[in-house]
Amino acid sequence: MNSIYRKFYKNFYRKTGGFIPARPLNLTVFPGDFFQIKNGEMLVLGNIFRNGVVDSVNVSFGNGIKLNTSGWDFSEGVTKPYSGRGMGQGAIDGHFEFSKQILAFSTKGSYTFRGNNPEAVKILNWNDLQPELIIKLTQTYYSFREVYLITECATTSDWTLAVAGGDNAELEIATSEDNFGLGDIFGHHSAKTIQSRDIELYLRETGRKPSFFKASKLVTRDEKLNTFVNELIYQKKHQQEWADNFYEYKFHMGSIYNSYPPDNVQASVLDMLQANDLNPNTALRYFKWTEANMDDIEKMFISYGND
């Protein structure tokens, strides 16, 4: 994903109490959707209810949960150097008065966002479903080793986002509505773009489209990770001794080969299991659910061939 949007995604998570915008922004997601992040994209693979993984009668939903509106209006690197009233000339109505506003974006990736009347739909008994889903998603229905599952999605009555594509970008908007005075017109349904400079995105979405979510991700249990890491470190410490005894050629191995395991050690734990170690009866020993966080948002910006 283009790094221009990194600031917005990360601050959206912070400001809204943990919600993450879908990738891409126009993607529709629902509670129960499960997905992976590949090459900076969300790849939605199915839905536990639609696919029959979980019986819907065993699920309790919270619908229309009101969210704190203050967390859905924020910006970074944006100032408003001008707000004022002006007069225009219409071909039919003659003179009319309008409100105009200029938004100045200091750097590439600066943004402003406004969402109105946010509400959520949430799986209320998610904790009760977790063990069943671990077994079904890793053993009986699918064989996932890494997957995300959406537990809550949020909608707004409407939202507007502007993101700068370069330094010193500018957006000029106006409305002929007569009740604004010198107020902020960004995000209002009547606001029109007069002109812009270096604006990467100016998007307005109306209707309660579910494009924001919270998710849990499937991870390896800490105790299994720790055991594997300790064994791997032990093996690395004795690698030189083994190599000297096994090979006739004498290799030189510096300290770098005795360093700690790689960052993707979680996947390595499962790859190194003996045959039949992981099965429906043992799956709960190896897996658990944890909340998606800022590290997972960062994966949305790891895209081959993009900045």
PAVOLUM-688476 format. One record per residue (C-alpha): residue number from 1; x, y, z; residue in three letters. Coordinates in nm, 2 decimals. Last residue first. Layout:
REM residues N
NUM, X, Y, Z, ALA
...
REM end
This chain:
REM residues 307
307, 0.71, 0.28, -0.16, ASP
306, 0.56, 0.02, -0.38, ASN
305, 0.72, -0.27, -0.58, GLY
304, 0.64, -0.53, -0.32, TYR
303, 0.39, -0.41, -0.06, SER
302, 0.46, -0.39, 0.31, ILE
301, 0.22, -0.10, 0.39, PHE
300, -0.07, -0.31, 0.51, MET
299, 0.17, -0.50, 0.73, LYS
298, 0.21, -0.18, 0.94, GLU
297, -0.15, -0.21, 1.03, ILE
296, -0.07, -0.55, 1.18, ASP
295, 0.20, -0.40, 1.40, ASP
294, -0.04, -0.13, 1.51, MET
293, -0.28, -0.38, 1.66, ASN
292, -0.50, -0.69, 1.59, ALA
291, -0.63, -0.83, 1.92, GLU
290, -0.50, -1.17, 2.02, THR
289, -0.64, -1.52, 1.97, TRP
288, -0.47, -1.84, 2.08, LYS
287, -0.29, -2.13, 1.92, PHE
286, -0.05, -2.41, 2.02, TYR
285, -0.22, -2.59, 2.31, ARG
284, -0.56, -2.52, 2.17, LEU
283, -0.47, -2.72, 1.86, ALA
282, -0.38, -3.04, 2.06, THR
281, -0.70, -3.25, 2.02, ASN
280, -0.79, -3.12, 1.67, PRO
279, -0.43, -3.21, 1.55, ASN
278, -0.08, -3.06, 1.57, LEU
277, 0.18, -3.32, 1.67, ASP
276, 0.06, -3.54, 1.38, ASN
275, 0.40, -3.52, 1.20, ALA
274, 0.66, -3.34, 1.41, GLN
273, 0.63, -2.97, 1.44, LEU
272, 0.90, -2.76, 1.26, MET
271, 0.66, -2.56, 1.04, ASP
270, 0.45, -2.47, 1.34, LEU
269, 0.74, -2.31, 1.53, VAL
268, 0.88, -2.15, 1.21, SER
267, 0.56, -1.95, 1.16, ALA
266, 0.60, -1.78, 1.50, GLN
265, 0.98, -1.73, 1.44, VAL
264, 0.90, -1.47, 1.17, ASN
263, 1.12, -1.21, 1.34, ASP
262, 1.43, -1.43, 1.30, PRO
261, 1.60, -1.62, 1.59, PRO
260, 1.86, -1.46, 1.81, TYR
259, 2.22, -1.44, 1.71, SER
258, 2.47, -1.73, 1.70, ASN
257, 2.53, -1.70, 1.33, TYR
256, 2.62, -1.33, 1.36, ILE
255, 2.90, -1.43, 1.60, SER
254, 3.12, -1.54, 1.31, GLY
253, 3.14, -1.88, 1.15, MET
252, 3.47, -1.99, 0.99, HIS
251, 3.43, -2.31, 0.79, PHE
250, 3.69, -2.59, 0.81, LYS
249, 3.63, -2.84, 0.53, TYR
248, 3.62, -3.20, 0.64, GLU
247, 3.26, -3.14, 0.75, TYR
246, 3.09, -3.32, 1.04, PHE
245, 3.31, -3.26, 1.34, ASN
244, 3.38, -2.89, 1.27, ASP
243, 3.01, -2.84, 1.17, ALA
242, 2.89, -2.98, 1.50, TRP
241, 3.11, -2.76, 1.71, GLU
240, 3.02, -2.45, 1.51, GLN
239, 2.64, -2.53, 1.54, GLN
238, 2.66, -2.57, 1.92, HIS
237, 2.54, -2.21, 2.01, LYS
236, 2.30, -2.22, 1.72, LYS
235, 2.13, -2.53, 1.85, GLN
234, 2.09, -2.38, 2.20, TYR
233, 1.94, -2.07, 2.05, ILE
232, 1.69, -2.27, 1.85, LEU
231, 1.59, -2.48, 2.15, GLU
230, 1.53, -2.16, 2.35, ASN
229, 1.33, -2.01, 2.07, VAL
228, 1.11, -2.32, 2.04, PHE
227, 1.03, -2.33, 2.41, THR
226, 0.96, -1.96, 2.42, ASN
225, 0.73, -1.98, 2.11, LEU
224, 0.53, -2.27, 2.26, LYS
223, 0.49, -2.08, 2.59, GLU
222, 0.38, -1.77, 2.40, ASP
221, 0.10, -1.94, 2.22, ARG
220, 0.11, -1.92, 1.84, THR
219, -0.11, -1.65, 1.69, VAL
218, -0.46, -1.62, 1.53, LEU
217, -0.56, -1.26, 1.49, LYS
216, -0.85, -1.08, 1.63, SER
215, -1.02, -0.79, 1.44, ALA
214, -1.17, -0.45, 1.48, LYS
213, -1.32, -0.29, 1.18, PHE
212, -1.38, 0.01, 0.96, PHE
211, -1.54, 0.00, 0.61, SER
210, -1.90, -0.10, 0.69, PRO
209, -2.10, 0.12, 0.46, LYS
208, -2.36, 0.32, 0.65, ARG
207, -2.45, 0.57, 0.39, GLY
206, -2.24, 0.84, 0.23, THR
205, -1.87, 0.82, 0.15, GLU
204, -1.67, 1.13, 0.06, ARG
203, -1.32, 1.10, -0.08, LEU
202, -1.05, 1.36, -0.16, TYR
201, -0.73, 1.17, -0.23, LEU
200, -0.38, 1.25, -0.35, GLU
199, -0.42, 1.63, -0.32, ILE
198, -0.12, 1.79, -0.49, ASP
197, -0.31, 2.12, -0.55, ARG
196, -0.69, 2.16, -0.54, SER
195, -0.96, 2.38, -0.68, GLN
194, -1.32, 2.47, -0.61, ILE
193, -1.42, 2.14, -0.45, THR
192, -1.78, 2.13, -0.34, LYS
191, -1.93, 2.13, 0.01, ALA
190, -2.30, 2.05, 0.02, SER
189, -2.28, 1.72, 0.20, HIS
188, -2.06, 1.88, 0.48, HIS
187, -1.73, 1.71, 0.54, GLY
186, -1.53, 2.02, 0.54, PHE
185, -1.76, 2.32, 0.60, ILE
184, -1.59, 2.46, 0.91, ASP
183, -1.77, 2.77, 1.03, GLY
182, -1.73, 3.13, 0.91, LEU
181, -2.11, 3.18, 0.85, GLY
180, -2.24, 2.83, 0.81, PHE
179, -2.61, 2.86, 0.78, ASN
178, -2.65, 2.99, 0.42, ASP
177, -2.56, 2.68, 0.22, GLU
176, -2.39, 2.79, -0.09, SER
175, -2.08, 2.57, -0.02, THR
174, -1.71, 2.60, -0.09, ALA
173, -1.39, 2.40, -0.10, ILE
172, -1.03, 2.49, -0.16, GLU
171, -0.77, 2.21, -0.10, LEU
170, -0.40, 2.27, -0.08, GLU
169, -0.08, 2.07, -0.08, ALA
168, 0.23, 2.22, 0.07, ASN
167, 0.43, 1.90, 0.05, ASP
166, 0.29, 1.62, -0.17, GLY
165, 0.01, 1.37, -0.22, GLY
164, -0.20, 1.52, 0.06, ALA
163, -0.49, 1.32, 0.20, VAL
162, -0.86, 1.43, 0.22, ALA
161, -1.12, 1.22, 0.39, LEU
160, -1.50, 1.25, 0.43, THR
159, -1.74, 1.04, 0.62, TRP
158, -2.12, 0.98, 0.62, ASP
157, -2.39, 0.82, 0.84, SER
156, -2.10, 0.63, 1.00, THR
155, -2.02, 0.26, 1.02, THR
154, -1.82, 0.04, 1.24, ALA
153, -1.73, -0.33, 1.24, CYS
152, -1.66, -0.57, 1.52, GLU
151, -1.52, -0.92, 1.55, THR
150, -1.33, -0.94, 1.22, ILE
149, -1.12, -1.26, 1.20, LEU
148, -0.75, -1.25, 1.11, TYR
147, -0.55, -1.55, 0.99, VAL
146, -0.21, -1.72, 1.03, GLU
145, -0.15, -2.09, 1.05, ARG
144, -0.47, -2.17, 0.87, PHE
143, -0.56, -2.54, 0.80, SER
142, -0.93, -2.51, 0.72, TYR
141, -1.25, -2.68, 0.82, TYR
140, -1.13, -2.94, 1.08, THR
139, -0.78, -2.84, 1.17, GLN
138, -0.67, -2.47, 1.19, THR
137, -0.99, -2.28, 1.14, LEU
136, -1.22, -2.54, 1.31, LYS
135, -1.00, -2.60, 1.61, ILE
134, -0.92, -2.23, 1.67, ILE
133, -1.29, -2.14, 1.60, LEU
132, -1.42, -2.37, 1.87, GLU
131, -1.18, -2.22, 2.13, PRO
130, -1.26, -1.86, 2.04, GLN
129, -1.64, -1.88, 2.03, LEU
128, -1.71, -1.81, 2.39, ASP
127, -1.48, -1.51, 2.40, ASN
126, -1.66, -1.36, 2.10, TRP
125, -1.99, -1.35, 2.28, ASN
124, -2.08, -1.00, 2.19, LEU
123, -2.00, -1.01, 1.82, ILE
122, -2.02, -0.64, 1.74, LYS
121, -2.20, -0.40, 1.51, VAL
120, -2.08, -0.04, 1.56, ALA
119, -2.21, 0.31, 1.52, GLU
118, -2.05, 0.64, 1.42, PRO
117, -2.27, 0.95, 1.39, ASN
116, -2.05, 1.15, 1.16, ASN
115, -1.70, 1.08, 1.03, GLY
114, -1.45, 1.36, 0.96, ARG
113, -1.09, 1.31, 0.83, PHE
112, -0.81, 1.55, 0.76, THR
111, -0.47, 1.44, 0.61, TYR
110, -0.10, 1.50, 0.59, SER
109, 0.06, 1.22, 0.39, GLY
108, 0.30, 1.45, 0.20, LYS
107, 0.36, 1.75, 0.41, THR
106, 0.21, 2.08, 0.53, SER
105, -0.15, 2.04, 0.41, PHE
104, -0.34, 2.37, 0.37, ALA
103, -0.72, 2.37, 0.38, LEU
102, -0.89, 2.67, 0.22, ILE
101, -1.26, 2.75, 0.31, GLN
100, -1.54, 2.92, 0.12, LYS
99, -1.89, 3.01, 0.23, SER
98, -2.14, 3.13, -0.04, PHE
97, -2.37, 3.42, -0.11, GLU
96, -2.58, 3.44, -0.42, PHE
95, -2.63, 3.69, -0.70, HIS
94, -2.86, 3.60, -0.99, GLY
93, -3.08, 3.30, -0.95, ASP
92, -3.08, 3.18, -1.30, ILE
91, -2.73, 3.24, -1.44, ALA
90, -2.58, 3.25, -1.10, GLY
89, -2.34, 3.52, -0.98, GLN
88, -2.13, 3.47, -0.67, GLY
87, -2.07, 3.66, -0.35, MET
86, -1.82, 3.56, -0.07, GLY
85, -1.80, 3.45, 0.29, ARG
84, -1.48, 3.35, 0.46, GLY
83, -1.25, 3.08, 0.59, SER
82, -0.88, 3.10, 0.51, TYR
81, -0.55, 2.97, 0.65, PRO
80, -0.71, 2.64, 0.77, LYS
79, -0.43, 2.42, 0.89, THR
78, -0.36, 2.05, 0.82, VAL
77, -0.05, 1.85, 0.94, GLY
76, -0.26, 1.59, 1.11, GLU
75, -0.64, 1.56, 1.12, SER
74, -0.92, 1.44, 1.35, PHE
73, -1.30, 1.39, 1.36, ASP
72, -1.41, 1.04, 1.45, TRP
71, -1.28, 1.02, 1.81, GLY
70, -1.51, 1.29, 1.93, SER
69, -1.82, 1.09, 1.82, THR
68, -1.78, 0.83, 2.09, ASN
67, -1.95, 0.52, 1.95, LEU
66, -2.32, 0.42, 1.96, LYS
65, -2.38, 0.05, 1.93, ILE
64, -2.62, 0.00, 1.64, GLY
63, -2.63, -0.38, 1.67, ASN
62, -2.48, -0.60, 1.94, GLY
61, -2.47, -0.96, 1.81, PHE
60, -2.50, -1.29, 2.00, SER
59, -2.38, -1.61, 1.82, VAL
58, -2.48, -1.97, 1.89, ASN
57, -2.79, -1.95, 1.66, VAL
56, -2.55, -1.84, 1.38, SER
55, -2.39, -2.19, 1.37, ASP
54, -2.02, -2.14, 1.33, VAL
53, -1.81, -2.27, 1.03, VAL
52, -2.12, -2.25, 0.81, GLY
51, -1.95, -2.06, 0.53, ASN
50, -2.19, -1.76, 0.56, ARG
49, -2.14, -1.76, 0.94, PHE
48, -1.76, -1.80, 0.95, ILE
47, -1.72, -1.55, 0.66, ASN
46, -1.47, -1.60, 0.38, GLY
45, -1.13, -1.54, 0.23, LEU
44, -1.10, -1.16, 0.25, VAL
43, -0.76, -1.07, 0.12, LEU
42, -0.66, -0.74, 0.28, MET
41, -0.37, -0.60, 0.07, GLU
40, -0.02, -0.49, 0.16, GLY
39, 0.14, -0.78, -0.03, ASN
38, -0.09, -1.03, 0.14, LYS
37, -0.28, -0.96, 0.46, ILE
36, -0.51, -1.25, 0.55, GLN
35, -0.88, -1.25, 0.60, PHE
34, -1.17, -1.38, 0.80, PHE
33, -1.51, -1.22, 0.79, ASP
32, -1.72, -1.29, 1.10, GLY
31, -1.83, -0.93, 1.16, PRO
30, -1.86, -0.77, 0.81, PHE
29, -1.63, -0.60, 0.57, VAL
28, -1.69, -0.37, 0.26, THR
27, -1.38, -0.25, 0.08, LEU
26, -1.39, 0.11, -0.03, ASN
25, -1.09, 0.21, 0.18, LEU
24, -0.87, -0.06, 0.02, PRO
23, -0.77, -0.18, 0.27, ARG
22, -1.03, -0.15, 0.55, ALA
21, -0.99, 0.12, 0.80, PRO
20, -0.88, 0.00, 1.15, ILE
19, -1.08, 0.05, 1.47, PHE
18, -0.88, 0.05, 1.80, GLY
17, -1.03, 0.33, 2.01, GLY
16, -1.12, 0.57, 1.73, THR
15, -0.82, 0.81, 1.78, LYS
14, -0.54, 0.55, 1.80, ARG
13, -0.65, 0.33, 1.51, TYR
12, -0.73, 0.62, 1.29, PHE
11, -0.39, 0.76, 1.38, ASN
10, -0.22, 0.46, 1.24, LYS
9, -0.43, 0.45, 0.92, TYR
8, -0.40, 0.82, 0.85, PHE
7, -0.02, 0.83, 0.91, LYS
6, 0.03, 0.53, 0.67, ARG
5, -0.18, 0.67, 0.39, TYR
4, 0.10, 0.82, 0.18, ILE
3, 0.29, 0.49, 0.23, SER
2, 0.12, 0.35, -0.08, ASN
1, 0.00, 0.00, 0.00, MET
REM end
